[in-house]
Each structure stands twice: as C-alpha cells, then as structure tokens.
Amino acid sequence: MDPRFASQSFLGPDSDVLLDALEVGIVGLCGGGSPVVQLLAHVGVGGFVIADDDIAEERNRNRLIGCTPTDVVAQAPKTEIAERTILAINPHARVTVCRSKWQDAIETLRRCDVIFGCVDSYREREELERFARRFLIPYLDLGMDVFAAPDGYSISGQVVLSSPGTPCLRCFGIVTDERLTREAGQYGKAGSRPQVIWPNGVLASLAVGLFMQLICPWHSKPTMTACCEFDGNRHRVETNRLDHAADIKCNHFAPDEVGDAFYSRVL
C-alpha cells in the first residue's frame, strides 16, 4: 500500500489502488462541491470529472474552498479552482474539466463510477438523479437551506445516496411536486439561498463517508441507499427516513429506464 494511505489500511490492502482507478463526477463546485473535491483528493481518488459553468465571485468566498481574492479579481472559473485544489493534493490525479452546464457534459459524466450532485435547484437535482439512474451510476445528492424560524433561523440539510433499484429523492420526500412548483414560481432565485461553509462541510463529509462505505466497505456490506438529515441548530445528524427504506418500493423510475435512449446494440 502507498505509504500516504497507511492510516486508511482498515479499508483493505488494495483500497489505494481501487480508489486511484475510480473516476468520480462532481457537479457543482461551490458550497457543497468544493469540500467534496478536497476530501476525495485526500482519500486517494485518482480520476475526476468536474462540471460547473460559473466563475468565482466575492459572494462565494465564504464557502468556496481554495478560492482566493486573486481568483475573484480574475473571475476564475470554479472548475479552475477545483482542478488546482485536486492537483495540489495529488499531482498525479486525472482531472477532466467540463466548464459548462452538466447537461452539456453528459457524454463525459456517463463514464463516471459515482456522481456527486451539489446543485442548487430541486429541478436540477431530480434531472441529475434521473441521468445517473439511466446509466446505473450511484448518485450522492447534497442539499442545504437556511430559512426563517420563530426564534431566528434554522439550518438544515441532507445527503441521499440514490442507487438504481433503491429509494430515490422523491421516495425520501426531498423532491416533491410542491417544492418544484414553488421553485418554478421563484425562477432565478434558487442560487441566492443562504449558504455557509460549516454545514456544507458536514454534508460533504457525510457524502464522502457514504461513498467510502460504498467503494471500500470497512464493516458489514456496501451501503446502497441512505438518507442522512442534518439539523444545524441542534448539531445532529439523523437517519429516521432510512429506517423505513427497506419497506419503500420505488415507483418513480421504470425498471427498463436504463441505458442510452438513442442507442441500440444489434446482436
């Protein structure tokens, strides 16, 4: 085992080789995506596909890991900052940069082993999950919000591991028609939701932990579904919805809704 990962030996004697061989997609590289990128580089993931069409702005500096004042002045692409972060940790990493909306990078993303979704809107989260399921790719969705409460504000968030054949974002009540309708009525405002680095860091760590259990399980068997909810006011993570996951039969995705809809192989 590479001596850099000696403290991760409990993941298995060949875990460093396995992690290095992976190609992991991260869609959205600011609040949730930037700590995910940093953590994955540290644990030894070797291949990255990073997708974001945005540039660094002053309002991003409170939560965009690796962003400097110089990046803001230069209007550096968020993909450039993420790539720099990865290569500073692992100079041998293979980084594919997609400075575009993820919908314009599907040919690249479809080759990923796992995809992390760190996007702002519920509509995008549902679309990205649907894309990942079509190509049988485990999808880790991160989301957080800050909203007014009677005694001030409430911070909340969740991480969902969605794999083909398991409960989806709709099953867990994360994506609902009501939320999509409300969001559509506030079109253009999704990106301005309050965001701060510490809950994003908690969610990123939870997501990477689920990823590691999926790839290099260190106890029991790989986790194929999960829903972890973070209460930022009580500083607590709960898995109440996960307790009922075994009883949930997902009816939101047709069993044959897989593969490339525009490609058929002649036998």
Beta strands, then each sheet from edge to edge (+ up, - down):
strand 1: 23-27
strand 2: 47-51
strand 3: 94-98
strand 4: 114-117
strand 5: 139-149
strand 6: 152-162
strand 7: 226-231
strand 8: 236-238
sheet 1: 3+ 2+ 1+ 4+ 5+ 6- 7+ 8-
end
